[in-house]
Amino acid sequence: MEREPLIEFRDVVKRFGERTILDGVSFRIYEGEVTTIIGLSGTGKSVTLKHIIGLLRPDGGEIHYRGTPLGRMNRAQWDAYIGRVSYMFQNNALFDAMTVFENVALPLRRTTRLSRREIESRVMSRIEQTELTEVAHKYPSEISGGMQKRTALARALVTDPQIVLFDEPTTGQDPIRKNAILQMIAEYKQKVGFTAVLISHEIPDVFFISNRVLVLWDKRIVFEGTPEEMASFDHPFREEILRSLESLQEGITGVYSARHFKMRYQTEFGRHGSEETYALLVFSFDNFDEIDRDVGPRAAQETLRALGTYIGKHFGAVGGFTTRQTIREFVTLLPFSDLEEARRILERFAADFQGEGLPQLIAEFRREVPPERCFDFAISVGMAQGKPLIELESVIEFARFDKKPIAAFSCDLRR
């Protein structure tokens, strides 16, 4: 049985003078999900979002809420609907002359007849949920950018909305802060329970938290589905996705997240035949558990991070991409390659690693561990060849059986 959409656009047209922004836009938003509208700058994403909250009205077509057209609602129906919708602005739109508490309380003071005590209770509840208790009586200029984002989110949630609209929530943020903002949205969606609609032109950072993705291209929705289903999306917009994936390596480790690694894999091979091959390498930090237990978790993690950075940069230069597979493993995939070519690339990597990479790992180790605390460690690698028709996890498992040491560091405990 097909689910009833919470919000549905049916052939929506929007014009500004002679310029058409939306031309027959149709899509569905389902309750309890995170739906992300993506597209290049200037394609009408914000215009689409503003139709949901009633800031704009369509010149053609209809927008339905639970099957009822917004344009045919009476005043009571419209007030009930709009009271369920909240909007988190791109630039936070906090009032500088108001404290965090006052900013969060503003929607309740302006749109409800709640008592002062009820407003205070609701506001403090949202402030506690967004971990702003200690700065509740500070002004926006006195708190960090991340706290300002959380204040804007608390204000958007204080009216207990059913639907929250996010206008470019990560624009202008560095990679670490982008991830923090998206994690914040996902976390509070879980805590509070709401339907989220995001717009973004930054691909594919928003895929982390999205249940469904809508692609707005040339005034129309050209794709509607899960982030994973975009692998078979045959459209020029895919090239934009691939270019974005190329630049999305994590700033800290230089490798992809597991989800982005899988999406990169699907994007690479979704365009090509099932007979294309790839080579896969599994790198293992063999003594990780011992270092973590006997020397300390920070030393183990920093050494592992240095290894991931070196692997990611080296194989990225030849078209490969890398993810951290387990607590002590990295997986690198070389598209459209075979074992013979992979062995040649690995030989060059091993030589470079002995001369440059291993000293970097030792330096990280020494930075965290005093000379009297020392340990031996080894790096191993296994290889396998795969095809898109073979489960990626099976190829990874096969590579694990073929692991051989490529570098080792011996530390004299007596020094």
Steps between C-alpha positions, in 0.01 A plus 500: 500500500645836397566747779311826513740792459509767768565769238462463124587738217289440188625666180594820683596797283659819631589807295654833590399729216599326178751273674378148582668353811292184547334335204278205591676396822356186659626308804395352834619544857423223747443534872792427732763513225781735409450615141778699336457712190831539321603690192742760377480859621214700354286202399201585718562300817421789736198592288373145543550511876320833534189350336474249785487770766272726299750778431432439129197367316514304174394651168390155390447157651422417861670423831320254726531440875359160595300508177354848548613775258659791687334744263153377593541503879279727705656727762470248784653220289785726386577617856505139620734401216742791528519447875652160431779637278824662613786654303871507585663780306831465319671776701327404829317841511561543872425837661820647637324699771330188638656227713498136393193447722318799352578394142364151564192636680410746225268272291300404810464859616386618157273217388352347816310603810699278732573626849846627591563184703396271213722688256796481736447125546487432125796723421720346770405153380624578148807680634590195708446266204731709284760523781481878539415523871829665595459777239124556531547857620784594267463692175571351153823698469626336821464139384663284233368449148398146588302623800333761281389220265363305796318811621337538158404132511357530852290796383378302198397212728349693793150502348507118469474512119404202291712622208834684519643667189878552485630756252863415412592405859868428420581779254826678576606252767827305509480118456512425872228751585285378206505149642420635847198693371364201308556275799316754714199496265492119496542478877220741585271354238545173690442667839210727408344326201426714195498483123798685353539662160846630415630683198864497402733540205784331691509141387505249658561604860124504564468137387615391847162578653265489200234234449406642161667731252333723240711641217381835362641558152386737226180600683385141565553211738705249299568248777314387811631212710755386759863618494606146406258493205682795349765251384275412205396860434599553136514878474761779457447590865686180593824658388441771759451231764821323400703822509364574844585152622855552378536794736314352797785312665494558871730782603632309799587163345515566124263208435130460424234410751361148454178633348674735259742224403203281406336784310824572313518131410140500374553822308816373331353169386138604447604657171696203369442136410494223756817345351722788607753398764658673796782421739444523873763527774448446873761670722527376857666654807592163648594604855224752556336316792829462687593866455150609602517285815865531607608843374173692486199562275614848393832370369320220313244734345749768395729240341204345320386843380846567355485166316156577354611844386804359323304219329222737393735755346724245325224297335279804441772631269451196271117503505441279801279572799531384858285444808562384854333160498551388862678638804836380361437467125490725194357391165617656174322442168670556164223530236542333160823333610622141548737318733802545278462876487417511871821312585707756310326787678541324835873448440542873449287567808710260714823669390362848568352388830831363625675825413232754591180353643652285775703790644175699513332221696798478736489877551131482594575210733789686668286814539258309722737253671808584710827325401480254790158378378539323170354225286547312174243523223454367146295594194359225276305512174288251306369527144206367301336566166128561469213587268182699566292181494698361795409622849757756610514347849594163348790655310618670819485171688697325225770770516533445875612140439789620284656747746879530513720742702635799308655705781598461864635713782696352786542708815776419747332485840832544682556855373 
